[in-house]
Amino acid sequence: MAKKTNAPLPNKRPAQAAPVATAAPATPRETVKDSLIPAWLYEFRNQAIIVALLAFAFYCNTFQHEYALDDTIVIVKNEYVHEGFAGIPDILTKDAFDSYYRQFNSSNQLSGGRYRPLSILTFAIEQQFFGAVPKDKVDSVLERGMSYEMKSKEEQQFLSNMHTRHVLNVLWYMACVVTFLYFLRYVVFRDNYIMALIAAVIFTAHPIHTEVVANVKSRDEIMSLLLLSATFINAFRHLETENKKYLYYGMVFLFLAFLAKEYAVSMIILLPLAFYIFNGYDLSKSIKTALPYFVVIGVYLAMRKAIVAPMNAASDNDILNNPYANADDTQKLATKISTSLNYIKLLLWPHPLSSDYSYNTIPYKNFSHWSVWVSLLVHGALFRYMFYYFKRRSVMCFAIAFYLLNLLLVCNIIFNIGGTMGERLIFHSSVGFSIAAAWFLYKGMEKIQPAATGRMALAAVMVVIVGLYGFKTIERNADWKNDEILFAHDIENAPNSVLVNANVASSYVNKSEAEPDTTKKYQLLRTGIRYYNKALEVHPTFVSGYMNRGVAYLKLNMPDSAKANYDMAKTLYPNYPKLYEVYYNLGVCFYLVGRVQEAVNIWQMVLKMEPRYILAQQSINTAIQAVNAAQMQAAQQAAQPQGAAPPPPNQQPK
């Protein structure tokens, strides 16, 4: 057998030898141009217009969207956002979900916490211009909630504000993809601007990004990638010009990227790797050049440690915060490995898409399942080729590293992220996918002869890709209009998800509020209860499921069933916020169906929970007065002589 060599194959250009650099080589400002490709397509301005217009065209149908998914936690129920400028100090010094946790008498429920204040700060700034809420009135805003039809003046104004936030989110995305394009041209594909454009177009149009753009909360993902791209640009500009201001700019952008999202920690490897591959430095010099940026990483990690509170110990047993709580160690590892393969599948074929992959959407796996071994083979091959291309200082090494490093941050194998998977979580990894896809497409074009045919084939492939991606993106955006539409669609793709079933149930219960026909109203409520039943079947200790199912039973005037649900929720979560109000409403239901003594018993229990709740005491007094009046009337009727009819009105007995 012939000995394998690293000699280049016939008709292929040999890999360029790595220069032994003692100083940063000048970054080329001109690229080699192909005479068969229009000259205007090489210009940054024209390329930027293309990707910006694609972003606008594919996402402008979100401008009239409302709020969905985690928008409730981060914006709708965030007191610091409602306070505008006044809330900024709390945003900068507290966990991202601090306000929401406190409203439920809880604390940090996610491993490692969530310190990502930058996007939330932008929401507070926007709120200042929309109309900030004074601190002493925030509680009333949070308690008011939002009705199904959003008819009140305040609710209509809130929706109008959300429309504006969606417009701003698209503008942020447009800025992100343009900056990303510049990063590709300036760092990754500095000698091939067409490849840079292909990668930027694929990234911009990919449907897997619909959650990031169409869900306002996910602005943190957009800002993170924008700032990381700016970090790379300024780091390489510093090496090119030796002007220290670009070093400082790069360090500031990196720090801001950390404040947007924790993914910036990948720069510990990606930045020196970029110096090694694209500037030809040896490993030692690459690491040394990146040292100032490591200082930024250290400062952020120290600050984060001081701010983020430890995780609530009880949360680790909650299947919604730890989806692997019911799995043994073997199942945990096997399922995490298998689930990682789903991201590659969605990048290659983004259908179907779902807003939720939580328990029990993805069943636990064992090492006997085929998907575990396919995932190991695929990711093992990626690691192998990453090191293969590393020796050749190839852009493909950077692409694979960008994909794998960001995947490692979200796949649960190293860090517990509190969820199984999510489409927004692959946003950064898709950078590596887009770079690799552009590289393969362009290299494939070069193999087609004559050259003009190759260029035409590439153009045709890109038209097909953009067309299919655009159709899927625009179609999927429509699902993100609000929770009701989103979960009604996603229940088809995640029929076993606790959260999706519970949210579909809530939409039916909320819809019943606006239904004037009693028969249809009760039908909606019973449909909601059916979905709550499915959620509780999958997750028998789901507190919110019991509380909300109890509400549905109250609306059906079934107080016994409501009480059974409330009692179960109280047993599971004795500190449920304002539990006394929940039971007070239960007492009202008992009273309305004529079971006055049981209503009084409930209200007396309410006073034990909250002695200052004067409404319960007033209701008890009213009920007792009604009972006494009824007893007096009954006594009077009993005292009437038997067989003697009362005299007719206005007549005296003879």
Helices and strands as residue ranges (DSSP letters): G 39-42, H 44-59, G 60-62, H 71-71, I 72-76, H 79-82, G 84-87, H 88-93, H 98-103, H 117-131, H 135-144, H 153-183, I 184-188, H 193-205, G 207-209, H 210-214, G 216-218, H 219-241, H 244-260, G 262-266, H 267-278, H 283-307, G 313-317, H 329-348, H 370-391, H 395-410, G 423-426, H 429-447, H 451-479, H 483-490, H 498-512, H 518-538, H 543-555, H 559-572, H 579-592, H 596-609, H 614-639
